[in-house]
């Protein structure tokens, strides 16, 4: 019996657009651009035009190409949202903030920014909720934050195929950049001055979720236009960061749907 392919060391990026972007990022004549990692191995489970286009780029890059079944790719990726293409690379291909902000508002609202989320499984769960509830992108800081790893991608169950993840050197500066682009910056905080369900949630909006232990850092909290709290009805006074993110994004989605 033929064995299913085994993933090599690295990060498996899946989905047509993420795979295409990662391949094209390494197409410079003298190797990948500075700061970019060249793709290593392609797994393909589709024979249509998009699949052939991906294969042609991979062949031009000299990559090893593995033609596999969708069942094998399901096992390899750990989910079914791979769209028939996956690429094993050394590092996750983060999106560019300015490119994300260049699109129309409908394609970049809402965003989420995660301040000091250090648990990879928590990050993956938040990205999964963000994808399900319509977030158009996620921003994470390079330091004091979990990066996107294989564990994050697997926990996210394919969300990284659809939700661009931006990694920034300085989250505070990134929030300043968002404000320049017209965003409202809204933070979730246990001591927020308004209830989530009573506050205005204008577009475009960036929702900030604080870390597992201490929440948002003071510098980030001070940059928020609004600090909102989720009302508690039980004996516990706090929520897991992932659960809080899902509740807030669900309310934002409800407001957006109501205005359509």
Secondary structure, DSSP 8 states (H G I E B T S, - for coil): --------SSEEEESHHHHHHHHHTT--TTSS-TT---EEEEEE---SHHHHHHHHHHHHTT-EEEE--HHHHHHHHTSS-STTEEEEESS---B-HHHHHTS-GGGS-SEEEEES---HHHHHHHHHHHHHTT--EEEEESSSS----HHHHHHTTTGGGTSEEEEES-HHHHHHHHHHTT-EEEEE-TT-SEETTTS---SSEEEEEEBTTTBS-HHHHHT-SEEEE----SS-----HHHHHHHHHHHHHHHHHHH-
